[in-house]
Amino acid sequence: LAEYYAPVVDQESRSAVLDYITRFDYDGDWNGSNNWRNAYRYELRANVYYGVVESTNHVFLTYAFYHPRDYSARPLEGIAPKTEHENDMEGCMLIIEKDKTAWGRPILLETLAHDHFYKYDNPKYRRVKKGKNALPLDGSIVFLKEVDGTHHQQPAIFIEAEGHGVKAATEQVRNQDFKHPGIIYRFAGRGAEVPRNNIDPDVSYDLISIEDTLWAKRSEIGTTSLYCCGDSYALPGGQTMLIGSAFNGP
C-alpha cells in the first residue's frame, strides 16, 4: 500500500547538493552530529522514509523526507537571519479509507511545513467536512495517475528549497508544459538514484521503513548517536521509557 501511493515529489532546489533527499545514515554511520559537514563528501542517494498504521476503518501512510541541512542561500532575510540547523526531516501523511478493495480510497493528506500542518481533501471523494466548526482545509490533493474515479495513485508533493517545508503540489503539475525548478523524485523501481544535477526531472527513490530504522534505534541517545535527547513515555503497567525525540547536531 505504501508503494502504491508513494508520492511524486517536486523538490525545489537552490543548491547543487543540499536540497537532495536522502537517508539519515547516507554517510555510513548513525552519528547525527557529523551530517552537516558530510553533506558534500558522500553521495546523497534518494530515499524516503515510510510508516504504515492501520485502524479498523482506515490506513495511515506516513512519508518523511530527510535532508542533511536546513540551510539558507540568503544569509539575511528581511531583518533577522534565518536559523539553519543540521538534520532536517519533514513529511506528510495520507489517510486511506477502507472500501473492500485492495487500495482503499484516499480521504485526507496532511503535510508538515516547519511547525505548521496543512490539510487537503480528495476532490472526487469528499469525506472530510468543511465549514464552521469543521476541519479547516488548505486545498485538495492532486493525483498524477488515476485508476478510476475514486481510486488514485501518486499524490503530488511539493518540498521547498532551503527550509524543506512540505505541501501538496498545485494543479499546474498536470500541465504537459510544466517545468519544475528543481528535482522530480518518483518511486520508479530503479532503486535509490543520485540526481544528475539540481534540475533533474526523473530521479528514482527507494522506500525505507521507519519501524526498521529510526524507531528501531529509538533508545540511541547521546552526543554521537542518532538522537541528542529524548522524552519519557508511559507504558502499560506504569513503567516509563525514554525515546529519542530530536536528531543530533546543533
Solvent accessible surface area in square Angstrom, and as a share of the most:
residue,aa,sasa,rsa
1,L,67,0.33
2,A,8,0.06
3,E,109,0.49
4,Y,28,0.11
5,Y,0,0.00
6,A,3,0.02
7,P,0,0.00
8,V,6,0.04
9,V,0,0.00
10,D,6,0.03
11,Q,0,0.00
12,E,34,0.15
13,S,12,0.08
14,R,118,0.43
15,S,15,0.10
16,A,69,0.54
17,V,30,0.17
18,L,11,0.05
19,D,0,0.00
20,Y,14,0.06
21,I,0,0.00
22,T,0,0.00
23,R,77,0.28
24,F,0,0.00
25,D,24,0.13
26,Y,23,0.09
27,D,11,0.06
28,G,72,0.69
29,D,50,0.26
30,W,57,0.20
31,N,32,0.17
32,G,0,0.00
33,S,40,0.26
34,N,14,0.07
35,N,0,0.00
36,W,81,0.28
37,R,135,0.49
38,N,10,0.05
39,A,0,0.00
40,Y,132,0.50
41,R,163,0.59
42,Y,103,0.39
43,E,105,0.47
44,L,3,0.02
45,R,110,0.40
46,A,0,0.00
47,N,6,0.03
48,V,0,0.00
49,Y,0,0.00
50,Y,59,0.22
51,G,18,0.18
52,V,73,0.42
53,V,99,0.57
54,E,117,0.53
55,S,50,0.32
56,T,118,0.68
57,N,90,0.46
58,H,49,0.22
59,V,11,0.07
60,F,55,0.23
61,L,1,0.00
62,T,47,0.28
63,Y,2,0.01
64,A,9,0.07
65,F,2,0.01
66,Y,0,0.00
67,H,1,0.00
68,P,0,0.00
69,R,36,0.13
70,D,7,0.04
71,Y,13,0.05
72,S,19,0.12
73,A,57,0.44
74,R,120,0.44
75,P,109,0.68
76,L,124,0.61
77,E,66,0.30
78,G,77,0.74
79,I,175,0.89
80,A,64,0.49
81,P,88,0.55
82,K,61,0.26
83,T,113,0.65
84,E,74,0.33
85,H,63,0.28
86,E,8,0.04
87,N,9,0.05
88,D,6,0.03
89,M,50,0.22
90,E,16,0.07
91,G,10,0.10
92,C,9,0.05
93,M,53,0.24
94,L,1,0.00
95,I,21,0.11
96,I,2,0.01
97,E,21,0.09
98,K,78,0.33
99,D,29,0.15
100,K,212,0.90
101,T,71,0.41
102,A,80,0.62
103,W,99,0.35
104,G,3,0.03
105,R,59,0.22
106,P,0,0.00
107,I,18,0.09
108,L,16,0.08
109,L,1,0.00
110,E,35,0.16
111,T,1,0.01
112,L,45,0.22
113,A,7,0.06
114,H,90,0.40
115,D,144,0.74
116,H,96,0.43
117,F,110,0.46
118,Y,46,0.17
119,K,42,0.18
120,Y,15,0.06
121,D,1,0.01
122,N,1,0.00
123,P,55,0.35
124,K,112,0.47
125,Y,33,0.13
126,R,126,0.46
127,R,136,0.49
128,V,24,0.14
129,K,170,0.72
130,K,121,0.51
131,G,58,0.56
132,K,187,0.79
133,N,150,0.77
134,A,32,0.25
135,L,61,0.30
136,P,105,0.66
137,L,40,0.20
138,D,75,0.39
139,G,34,0.33
140,S,40,0.26
141,I,3,0.01
142,V,5,0.03
143,F,4,0.02
144,L,63,0.32
145,K,111,0.47
146,E,67,0.30
147,V,85,0.49
148,D,71,0.37
149,G,44,0.42
150,T,37,0.22
151,H,26,0.12
152,H,2,0.01
153,Q,29,0.13
154,Q,51,0.23
155,P,2,0.01
156,A,0,0.00
157,I,0,0.00
158,F,62,0.26
159,I,0,0.00
160,E,53,0.24
161,A,4,0.03
162,E,3,0.01
163,G,0,0.00
164,H,2,0.01
165,G,3,0.03
166,V,0,0.00
167,K,82,0.35
168,A,10,0.08
169,A,7,0.05
170,T,83,0.48
171,E,102,0.46
172,Q,100,0.44
173,V,21,0.12
174,R,112,0.41
175,N,81,0.42
176,Q,193,0.86
177,D,115,0.59
178,F,52,0.22
179,K,178,0.75
180,H,17,0.08
181,P,80,0.51
182,G,1,0.01
183,I,0,0.00
184,I,21,0.11
185,Y,0,0.00
186,R,83,0.30
187,F,57,0.24
188,A,44,0.34
189,G,68,0.66
190,R,121,0.44
191,G,24,0.23
192,A,24,0.19
193,E,46,0.21
194,V,49,0.28
195,P,8,0.05
196,R,181,0.66
197,N,78,0.40
198,N,38,0.19
199,I,98,0.50
200,D,4,0.02
201,P,79,0.49
202,D,61,0.31
203,V,2,0.01
204,S,0,0.00
205,Y,0,0.00
206,D,56,0.29
207,L,31,0.15
208,I,16,0.08
209,S,22,0.14
210,I,42,0.21
211,E,122,0.55
212,D,103,0.54
213,T,15,0.09
214,L,13,0.06
215,W,114,0.40
216,A,62,0.48
217,K,47,0.20
218,R,64,0.23
219,S,76,0.49
220,E,70,0.32
221,I,51,0.26
222,G,26,0.25
223,T,119,0.69
224,T,94,0.55
225,S,28,0.18
226,L,0,0.00
227,Y,18,0.07
228,C,53,0.32
229,C,59,0.36
230,G,23,0.22
231,D,72,0.37
232,S,80,0.51
233,Y,106,0.40
234,A,90,0.70
235,L,62,0.31
236,P,130,0.82
237,G,84,0.81
238,G,68,0.66
239,Q,126,0.56
240,T,92,0.53
241,M,68,0.30
242,L,97,0.48
243,I,23,0.12
244,G,13,0.13
245,S,56,0.36
246,A,42,0.33
247,F,39,0.16
248,N,10,0.05
249,G,26,0.25
250,P,135,0.85
